[in-house]
């Protein structure tokens, strides 16, 4: 455990009475499942929270946002983790489910292009839409060359990689295509799982780990993965693309660029907090940015469970707890701004 992490845990232990109260309760289990992008952060939170509330047993599973959403609605877990918010229709049918942002994250575009993985290939929404629709099939296609003048692109077939499971990363990726590319808008549109165009060369993989492993094992691939897997991307020596944003600038998923995009759009966040941060305006904005959500039922089985759940979620939002840089920086996340944190706290306090 790093010194910064020890300090964050110590600060939370001293400053957050709600978490300490949970430590004196009977043993309670809070189970989480869902987003593989959020999973590395949840694992770190579990380790840190043991020192805050030792009688609260936290468990986590990276099963994909689709499972997280279904499990939260079905009541089989206390926390469904998702990179995607509930649609208006689903939310209307499940008014008991709160969509609570816990942090801000992003999805990167990664590729395996031998000899060019250090080059930060430039890519755009319309080109990605063409690749995933099967209209752009070769790495030296004129549309890719136009974005990367002077780059020695090979005459090799492109192998697009996408998620096999219902995924919040797919939600963010396809929403970016829907917002930025006329050749994708509405058909096939966006979602955690969509009716993908049939592409002969495509590969599918479960979870972010599966996508990264498939990219690493297969030359001439391109895919999308949450930034919390940047370490695995680096170990596999894969490329990361600079993605064209709404201002026509090519931007990497840096902490600054993620924060700039969020700052452009998070003032529009409504009290129920279901909103897209994708394709924000601004020269420096990275275009595939999202809130990381806890999907939680307002009604819990008993008061003790409700209290423990509120305590953990409030700790996860605290700048002295789970939203400290000690937890967020290693997985490429950024903290919530204060006014969004306040909205999330209001929602959390509705849990009973």
C-alpha positions as CSV (number, residue, x, y, z in Angstrom):
1,X,0.0,0.0,0.0
2,X,1.4,3.4,-1.0
3,X,1.9,6.3,1.5
4,X,-0.7,8.4,-0.3
5,X,-3.2,5.6,0.0
6,X,-2.5,5.2,3.7
7,X,-3.0,8.9,4.2
8,X,-6.3,8.8,2.3
9,X,-7.5,5.9,4.4
10,X,-6.4,7.6,7.6
11,X,-8.0,10.9,6.6
12,X,-11.3,9.1,5.9
13,X,-11.1,7.3,9.2
14,X,-10.7,10.5,11.1
15,X,-13.1,12.7,9.1
16,X,-16.1,10.5,8.0
17,X,-18.3,9.7,10.9
18,X,-20.9,7.9,8.7
19,X,-18.3,5.3,7.8
20,X,-17.2,4.8,11.4
21,X,-20.7,4.2,12.5
22,X,-20.9,1.3,10.1
23,X,-17.9,-0.3,11.7
24,X,-19.8,-0.8,14.9
25,X,-22.8,-2.5,13.3
26,X,-23.3,-6.2,12.9
27,X,-21.5,-7.8,10.1
28,X,-23.1,-6.9,6.8
29,X,-22.3,-7.9,3.2
30,X,-22.6,-5.4,0.3
31,X,-22.2,-7.2,-3.0
32,X,-21.4,-5.4,-6.3
33,X,-21.3,-6.5,-9.8
34,X,-21.1,-5.0,-13.3
35,X,-18.8,-2.6,-15.1
36,X,-15.3,-4.0,-15.9
37,X,-14.1,-0.5,-16.3
38,X,-15.1,0.3,-12.7
39,X,-13.9,-3.1,-11.3
40,X,-10.2,-2.1,-10.7
41,X,-11.4,0.9,-8.7
42,X,-13.9,-1.2,-6.7
43,X,-11.1,-3.6,-5.8
44,X,-9.0,-0.8,-4.5
45,X,-12.0,0.6,-2.5
46,X,-12.6,-2.8,-1.0
47,X,-9.0,-3.0,0.3
48,X,-9.2,0.5,1.7
49,X,-12.6,0.4,3.2
50,X,-11.7,-2.6,5.4
51,X,-9.8,-0.1,7.6
52,X,-12.8,2.2,7.8
53,X,-15.7,-0.3,8.5
54,X,-14.2,-3.7,9.2
55,X,-17.6,-5.3,9.9
56,X,-18.8,-4.4,6.4
57,X,-17.9,-7.1,3.9
58,X,-17.7,-5.7,0.3
59,X,-17.5,-8.0,-2.7
60,X,-17.1,-7.1,-6.4
61,X,-17.3,-8.8,-9.7
62,X,-16.5,-7.5,-13.2
63,X,-19.4,-9.0,-15.2
64,X,-20.1,-6.1,-17.5
65,X,-22.5,-3.1,-17.1
66,X,-25.4,-5.0,-18.7
67,X,-25.2,-7.6,-15.8
68,X,-24.8,-4.8,-13.3
69,X,-28.0,-3.0,-14.6
70,X,-30.0,-6.2,-14.6
71,X,-28.8,-7.3,-11.2
72,X,-29.6,-4.0,-9.6
73,X,-33.1,-4.0,-11.1
74,X,-33.6,-7.6,-10.1
75,X,-32.4,-7.0,-6.6
76,X,-29.8,-9.7,-6.6
77,X,-27.0,-7.2,-5.6
78,X,-26.8,-4.1,-3.5
79,X,-24.8,-2.2,-6.1
80,X,-25.0,-2.6,-9.8
81,X,-21.9,-0.9,-11.4
82,X,-22.4,0.6,-14.8
83,X,-20.7,3.0,-17.3
84,X,-24.1,3.6,-18.7
85,X,-27.1,5.3,-17.2
86,X,-30.6,3.9,-17.4
87,X,-32.6,5.1,-20.4
88,X,-35.7,7.2,-19.8
89,X,-37.9,4.2,-20.6
90,X,-36.1,1.8,-18.3
91,X,-35.9,4.4,-15.5
92,X,-39.6,5.1,-15.8
93,X,-40.3,1.4,-15.3
94,X,-37.9,1.1,-12.4
95,X,-38.4,4.3,-10.4
96,X,-36.8,2.7,-7.3
97,X,-33.4,2.5,-9.0
98,X,-31.1,5.5,-8.3
99,X,-28.3,6.3,-10.9
100,X,-25.5,7.7,-8.7
101,X,-22.3,9.0,-10.3
102,X,-19.2,7.9,-8.3
103,X,-16.4,9.2,-10.4
104,X,-15.6,10.3,-14.0
105,X,-13.8,8.0,-16.5
106,X,-13.3,7.4,-20.2
107,X,-12.9,4.8,-23.0
108,X,-9.8,4.7,-25.1
109,X,-9.3,3.5,-28.7
110,X,-6.5,0.9,-28.8
111,X,-4.9,-0.9,-31.7
112,X,-2.3,-3.4,-32.7
113,X,-0.5,-2.1,-35.8
114,X,3.0,-3.6,-35.9
115,X,5.6,-0.9,-36.1
116,X,3.1,1.9,-35.4
117,X,1.9,1.2,-31.9
118,X,4.0,4.1,-30.5
119,X,2.7,6.5,-33.2
120,X,-0.7,7.5,-31.6
121,X,-2.6,6.9,-34.8
122,X,-5.3,9.6,-35.4
123,X,-8.8,8.3,-35.8
124,X,-12.3,9.9,-36.1
125,X,-15.9,8.9,-35.3
126,X,-16.8,8.6,-39.0
127,X,-13.8,6.4,-39.7
128,X,-14.5,4.2,-36.7
129,X,-18.1,3.9,-37.8
130,X,-16.9,2.9,-41.2
131,X,-14.6,0.2,-39.7
132,X,-17.3,-1.2,-37.5
133,X,-19.8,-1.2,-40.3
134,X,-17.5,-3.0,-42.6
135,X,-17.2,-0.1,-45.1
136,X,-13.5,0.6,-44.3
137,X,-11.6,-2.7,-44.4
138,X,-7.9,-1.9,-44.9
139,X,-5.4,0.0,-42.8
140,X,-4.2,2.0,-45.9
141,X,-7.8,3.1,-46.8
142,X,-7.8,6.7,-48.1
143,X,-9.9,8.0,-45.2
144,X,-7.4,6.7,-42.6
145,X,-4.4,8.0,-44.7
146,X,-6.0,11.4,-44.9
147,X,-6.0,11.6,-41.1
148,X,-2.4,10.4,-40.8
149,X,-0.4,12.0,-43.6
150,X,3.1,10.6,-43.9
151,X,2.4,7.5,-41.8
152,X,3.4,4.3,-43.5
153,X,0.1,2.5,-43.1
154,X,0.2,-1.2,-44.2
155,X,-2.1,-2.8,-46.8
156,X,-3.6,-5.2,-44.3
157,X,-7.1,-6.0,-43.4
158,X,-8.5,-4.3,-40.3
159,X,-9.8,-6.6,-37.6
160,X,-12.3,-4.7,-35.4
161,X,-12.7,-6.0,-31.9
162,X,-15.9,-5.4,-29.8
163,X,-17.4,-6.6,-26.6
164,X,-19.2,-9.9,-26.6
165,X,-21.2,-8.9,-23.5
166,X,-23.6,-6.1,-22.7
167,X,-21.2,-3.3,-21.8
168,X,-21.1,0.2,-20.7
169,X,-17.9,0.7,-22.7
170,X,-20.0,-0.3,-25.7
171,X,-22.6,2.2,-24.6
172,X,-20.0,5.0,-24.5
173,X,-18.2,3.9,-27.8
174,X,-21.4,3.6,-29.8
175,X,-22.8,6.8,-28.4
176,X,-19.7,8.5,-29.6
177,X,-20.3,7.0,-33.1
178,X,-23.9,8.0,-33.0
179,X,-23.1,11.6,-32.0
180,X,-20.1,12.1,-34.4
181,X,-20.9,10.0,-37.5
182,X,-23.8,10.4,-39.8
183,X,-23.2,6.9,-41.1
184,X,-24.0,5.5,-37.6
185,X,-26.6,7.9,-36.2
186,X,-29.8,6.1,-35.1
187,X,-28.9,3.0,-37.2
188,X,-27.5,1.0,-35.5
189,X,-27.5,3.7,-32.8
190,X,-26.1,3.2,-29.3
191,X,-26.6,1.0,-26.2
192,X,-24.9,-1.5,-23.9
193,X,-25.6,-4.1,-26.6
194,X,-26.8,-3.2,-30.1
195,X,-27.6,-4.9,-33.4
196,X,-24.0,-4.7,-34.7
197,X,-23.4,-4.6,-38.5
198,X,-22.1,-7.9,-39.8
199,X,-18.3,-7.6,-40.4
200,X,-16.6,-10.7,-41.5
201,X,-13.2,-9.9,-40.0
202,X,-14.5,-8.9,-36.5
203,X,-13.6,-10.5,-33.2
204,X,-15.6,-10.3,-30.0
205,X,-14.3,-10.6,-26.4
206,X,-15.8,-10.5,-22.9
207,X,-14.8,-7.7,-20.6
208,X,-12.1,-5.1,-20.9
209,X,-9.5,-7.7,-20.1
210,X,-10.8,-9.9,-23.0
211,X,-10.6,-7.0,-25.4
212,X,-7.1,-6.1,-24.5
213,X,-6.0,-9.7,-24.6
214,X,-7.5,-10.1,-28.1
215,X,-5.9,-7.0,-29.4
216,X,-2.5,-8.1,-28.0
217,X,-2.8,-11.6,-29.6
218,X,-4.0,-10.4,-33.0
219,X,-2.1,-8.0,-35.3
220,X,-4.0,-5.3,-37.2
221,X,-6.8,-5.1,-34.7
222,X,-8.5,-2.1,-33.3
223,X,-10.9,-1.9,-30.3
224,X,-12.1,0.1,-27.4
225,X,-11.3,-0.4,-23.7
226,X,-11.8,1.5,-20.5
227,X,-8.9,3.7,-19.3
228,X,-8.6,1.7,-16.1
229,X,-6.9,-0.9,-18.3
230,X,-4.1,1.5,-19.5
231,X,-1.6,-0.6,-17.5
232,X,-2.5,-3.8,-19.4
233,X,-2.5,-1.9,-22.7
234,X,1.1,-0.6,-21.9
235,X,2.3,-4.1,-20.9
236,X,1.0,-5.5,-24.1
237,X,2.7,-2.7,-26.1
238,X,-0.5,-1.7,-27.8
239,X,-1.2,1.6,-29.5
240,X,-3.6,4.3,-28.2
241,X,-5.2,6.5,-30.8
242,X,-5.7,10.2,-30.6
243,X,-9.5,10.7,-31.3
244,X,-11.0,13.6,-33.1
245,X,-13.2,15.7,-30.9
246,X,-16.1,18.0,-31.7
247,X,-13.7,20.9,-32.3
248,X,-11.8,18.8,-34.9
249,X,-8.8,18.3,-32.6
250,X,-7.1,14.9,-32.0
251,X,-6.9,14.2,-28.3
252,X,-5.6,11.4,-26.1
253,X,-7.5,10.2,-23.0
254,X,-5.3,12.2,-20.6
255,X,-6.5,13.3,-17.1
256,X,-6.6,16.9,-18.4
257,X,-8.6,16.0,-21.5
258,X,-11.1,13.9,-19.5
259,X,-11.5,16.7,-17.0
260,X,-12.0,19.3,-19.7
261,X,-14.7,17.3,-21.4
262,X,-16.5,16.7,-18.1
263,X,-16.3,20.4,-17.2
264,X,-18.0,21.3,-20.5
265,X,-21.0,19.1,-19.9
266,X,-21.5,18.3,-16.2
267,X,-23.1,21.7,-15.5
268,X,-26.1,20.3,-17.4
269,X,-26.5,17.3,-15.1
270,X,-30.0,17.0,-13.7
271,X,-30.8,16.0,-10.1
272,X,-31.4,12.4,-11.2
273,X,-27.9,12.5,-12.8
274,X,-28.6,10.5,-15.9
275,X,-26.7,12.3,-18.6
276,X,-24.1,11.7,-21.4
277,X,-20.7,13.4,-21.2
278,X,-19.8,12.0,-24.7
279,X,-18.6,14.3,-27.5
280,X,-18.2,17.5,-25.4
281,X,-17.3,20.8,-27.1
282,X,-13.9,22.4,-26.5
283,X,-10.5,22.1,-28.1
284,X,-9.0,20.0,-25.3
285,X,-12.0,17.8,-24.6
286,X,-11.5,14.0,-25.0
287,X,-14.7,12.8,-26.7
288,X,-15.4,9.4,-25.0
289,X,-16.0,10.4,-21.3
290,X,-18.6,9.2,-18.9
291,X,-19.8,9.1,-15.3
292,X,-19.2,5.8,-13.5
293,X,-22.6,4.9,-11.9
294,X,-23.7,2.9,-8.9
295,X,-27.2,1.7,-9.6
296,X,-28.9,1.2,-6.3
297,X,-32.4,0.6,-5.1
298,X,-33.8,3.2,-2.7
299,X,-35.5,0.4,-0.7
300,X,-33.1,-2.0,1.0
301,X,-34.0,-5.2,2.9
302,X,-33.5,-3.7,6.4
303,X,-32.3,-0.5,8.1
304,X,-28.8,-1.8,8.9
305,X,-28.1,-2.7,5.2
306,X,-29.4,0.7,4.1
307,X,-27.2,2.4,6.7
308,X,-24.1,0.4,5.6
309,X,-24.8,1.1,2.0
310,X,-25.2,4.8,2.5
311,X,-22.0,4.9,4.5
312,X,-19.9,3.2,1.9
313,X,-21.3,5.2,-1.0
314,X,-20.7,8.5,0.9
315,X,-17.2,7.4,1.7
316,X,-16.6,6.5,-2.0
317,X,-17.5,10.1,-2.9
318,X,-15.3,11.7,-0.3
319,X,-12.1,13.5,-1.4
320,X,-10.6,12.1,1.8
321,X,-11.9,8.6,0.9
322,X,-12.7,6.9,-2.3
323,X,-12.6,10.0,-4.5
324,X,-9.0,10.9,-3.4
325,X,-6.3,10.9,-6.0
326,X,-4.7,7.9,-4.2
327,X,-7.5,5.7,-5.5
328,X,-8.5,7.4,-8.7
329,X,-5.2,8.3,-10.4
330,X,-3.9,4.7,-10.7
331,X,-7.0,3.7,-12.7
332,X,-7.1,6.9,-14.8
333,X,-10.3,8.3,-13.2
334,X,-10.9,11.9,-12.0
335,X,-13.0,12.9,-9.0
336,X,-16.5,14.4,-9.2
337,X,-16.8,18.2,-9.0
338,X,-18.2,19.4,-5.7
339,X,-21.7,20.2,-7.1
340,X,-22.1,16.8,-8.7
341,X,-20.8,15.2,-5.5
342,X,-23.6,17.1,-3.7
343,X,-26.2,15.7,-6.1
344,X,-24.9,12.2,-5.6
345,X,-25.0,12.7,-1.8
346,X,-28.7,13.8,-2.0
347,X,-29.5,10.6,-3.9
348,X,-27.6,8.4,-1.5
349,X,-29.5,9.9,1.4
350,X,-32.7,8.7,-0.2
351,X,-31.7,5.0,0.4
352,X,-33.7,3.5,3.2
